[in-house]
Amino acid sequence: ANSPVLGAPSCAAWEQRAASIASTLRVPPPVVASTPVTAPAPVVAPVLPVTPKVLRAVPSRVHFAYDKSLLAPASRGVLDALVDSLTAYPDVKIFLEGHTDPRGSVEYNIGLSKRRVTAVHDYLISKGLSAARFTTAALGKSQLETASSGLRDLARNRRVTLRYVGPDGREIPTIVQLDDLQIEQRKR
């Protein structure tokens, strides 16, 4: 008995009929392979690593006027651009730290830095970022950026710093942004 060429028992009758027709045509019957014929393994294209999108060029701070916790228009502009960037990265955590210049008591400056952090936090949430992404701290005058007492240096200390941590736990590099620096006027 001939074994089926196609390997399926239901094909045996068709193969016998084909052999019968072939014998009348003086065509030799098909040669049946003794081992099953297998299809070649599919060619798999190499998987190239996908470069993840990286959050870049995000500001590390916004600034405040002397003894104020209201966001100036320039600071809101910085935060608006930040929201556009952070919306695409919902797994990035945001750490906000409020700071003051060295003038005033420790207690007063802790309260002022807390109001500044709250202003930034609430503004970013009002723009659609999830509150669960934020961690805040009010540091007062404990971490001055500069110890100098010039008006520009004092203005640099009045800030909320922003740090960003990716889902892998690594801190995302930032840029120092001074476009919203609010330098007080000397009294005459």
C-alpha positions as CSV (number, residue, x, y, z in Angstrom):
1,A,0.0,0.0,0.0
2,N,1.2,3.4,-0.8
3,S,1.6,5.8,2.0
4,P,-0.2,9.1,1.5
5,V,2.0,11.9,0.0
6,L,0.3,14.7,1.8
7,G,0.4,12.8,5.1
8,A,-3.3,13.1,6.0
9,P,-5.3,9.8,5.9
10,S,-8.3,11.6,4.3
11,C,-6.1,12.3,1.3
12,A,-5.3,8.6,0.6
13,A,-8.3,8.2,-1.8
14,W,-7.3,11.3,-3.8
15,E,-3.7,10.1,-4.1
16,Q,-4.9,6.6,-5.3
17,R,-7.1,8.3,-7.9
18,A,-4.2,10.5,-9.0
19,A,-1.9,7.4,-9.3
20,S,-4.5,5.6,-11.4
21,I,-4.9,8.6,-13.8
22,A,-1.1,9.0,-14.0
23,S,-0.6,5.3,-15.0
24,T,-2.9,5.7,-17.9
25,L,-1.0,8.7,-19.1
26,R,2.2,6.8,-18.9
27,V,3.5,9.1,-16.2
28,P,5.3,7.4,-13.4
29,P,3.5,7.6,-10.0
30,P,4.7,10.3,-7.6
31,V,7.6,9.4,-5.4
32,V,6.7,9.3,-1.8
33,A,9.2,10.6,0.6
34,S,10.1,8.3,3.4
35,T,10.4,11.1,5.9
36,P,7.7,13.8,6.2
37,V,8.5,17.0,4.5
38,T,8.4,20.0,6.9
39,A,8.1,23.6,6.0
40,P,11.2,25.6,6.5
41,A,11.3,27.6,9.7
42,P,10.0,31.1,9.1
43,V,12.7,33.8,8.9
44,V,12.3,36.1,11.9
45,A,13.5,39.6,11.5
46,P,15.8,40.7,14.3
47,V,14.1,42.7,17.0
48,L,15.8,46.0,17.3
49,P,15.7,47.6,20.7
50,V,13.2,50.4,20.9
51,T,14.7,53.6,22.2
52,P,12.3,54.9,24.8
53,K,11.1,58.4,24.6
54,V,13.0,60.5,27.2
55,L,11.8,63.5,29.0
56,R,14.3,66.3,28.3
57,A,14.8,70.0,28.8
58,V,12.4,70.3,31.7
59,P,12.9,73.2,34.1
60,S,14.3,72.7,37.6
61,R,12.7,75.7,39.2
62,V,10.2,78.6,39.1
63,H,10.8,81.8,41.0
64,F,8.8,84.2,43.3
65,A,8.8,87.8,44.2
66,Y,10.1,88.9,47.6
67,D,7.7,87.8,50.4
68,K,5.1,86.4,47.8
69,S,3.7,83.1,47.0
70,L,1.6,84.1,44.0
71,L,2.8,82.8,40.6
72,A,3.9,85.5,38.3
73,P,2.8,85.4,34.6
74,A,6.3,84.3,33.6
75,S,6.3,81.5,36.1
76,R,2.9,80.3,34.9
77,G,4.3,80.3,31.3
78,V,7.2,78.0,32.5
79,L,4.7,75.7,34.2
80,D,2.4,75.6,31.2
81,A,5.3,74.4,29.0
82,L,6.1,71.9,31.7
83,V,2.5,70.5,31.7
84,D,2.8,70.0,27.9
85,S,5.9,67.9,28.4
86,L,4.7,65.9,31.5
87,T,1.4,65.0,30.0
88,A,3.2,62.6,27.7
89,Y,4.9,60.9,30.6
90,P,2.3,59.9,33.2
91,D,4.6,57.6,35.1
92,V,7.1,60.4,35.9
93,K,6.9,61.4,39.6
94,I,7.4,65.1,40.5
95,F,9.0,66.4,43.7
96,L,8.4,70.0,44.6
97,E,10.6,71.8,47.2
98,G,9.8,75.3,48.4
99,H,12.6,77.7,49.3
100,T,13.0,81.3,50.5
101,D,15.8,83.8,50.7
102,P,17.7,84.1,54.0
103,R,15.7,87.1,55.3
104,G,13.1,86.5,58.0
105,S,12.7,83.9,60.8
106,V,12.9,80.2,60.2
107,E,9.2,79.7,61.1
108,Y,8.0,82.5,58.8
109,N,10.1,81.1,55.9
110,I,8.8,77.6,56.4
111,G,5.3,78.9,56.1
112,L,6.2,81.0,53.0
113,S,7.9,78.1,51.3
114,K,4.9,75.9,52.0
115,R,2.6,78.5,50.4
116,R,4.9,78.6,47.4
117,V,5.0,74.8,47.0
118,T,1.2,74.8,47.3
119,A,0.8,77.4,44.6
120,V,2.9,75.4,42.1
121,H,1.3,72.1,43.1
122,D,-2.3,73.4,42.8
123,Y,-1.5,75.1,39.5
124,L,-0.1,71.9,37.9
125,I,-3.1,69.9,39.1
126,S,-5.5,72.6,37.7
127,K,-3.8,72.0,34.4
128,G,-4.6,68.2,34.5
129,L,-1.7,66.5,36.1
130,S,-2.6,63.9,38.7
131,A,-2.1,64.8,42.4
132,A,-0.8,61.2,42.9
133,R,2.4,62.2,41.0
134,F,3.5,64.8,43.5
135,T,5.6,64.9,46.7
136,T,6.1,68.2,48.3
137,A,8.4,69.7,50.9
138,A,8.7,73.2,52.5
139,L,12.4,73.8,53.2
140,G,12.4,77.6,54.0
141,K,15.8,79.0,54.0
142,S,17.6,75.8,54.9
143,Q,19.0,75.1,51.4
144,L,20.0,78.4,49.8
145,E,21.2,78.3,46.2
146,T,23.6,81.1,46.8
147,A,24.7,82.7,50.1
148,S,25.4,86.1,48.4
149,S,23.1,89.0,49.4
150,G,22.9,90.8,46.0
151,L,19.4,91.3,44.7
152,R,19.8,88.8,41.9
153,D,21.2,86.2,44.3
154,L,18.3,86.7,46.7
155,A,15.9,86.3,43.8
156,R,17.5,83.0,42.8
157,N,16.9,81.7,46.4
158,R,13.1,82.5,46.2
159,R,12.1,79.4,44.3
160,V,10.3,76.1,44.1
161,T,12.6,73.4,42.7
162,L,11.2,70.6,40.6
163,R,12.8,67.2,40.5
164,Y,11.5,64.4,38.2
165,V,11.9,60.6,38.7
166,G,11.2,58.2,35.9
167,P,9.4,54.8,36.4
168,D,12.8,53.1,36.6
169,G,13.7,55.2,39.7
170,R,16.3,57.3,38.0
171,E,16.2,61.1,38.3
172,I,15.6,62.9,35.1
173,P,18.2,65.6,34.2
174,T,16.8,69.2,34.2
175,I,17.8,72.6,33.0
176,V,18.3,75.6,35.3
177,Q,15.7,78.1,34.1
178,L,16.0,81.7,35.2
179,D,13.5,83.3,32.7
180,D,11.0,84.1,35.5
181,L,13.6,85.5,38.0
182,Q,11.9,88.3,40.0
183,I,14.5,90.8,41.1
184,E,13.2,93.3,43.6
185,Q,13.8,97.0,43.1
186,R,16.2,98.8,45.5
187,K,14.5,101.3,47.7
188,R,15.7,104.8,47.2
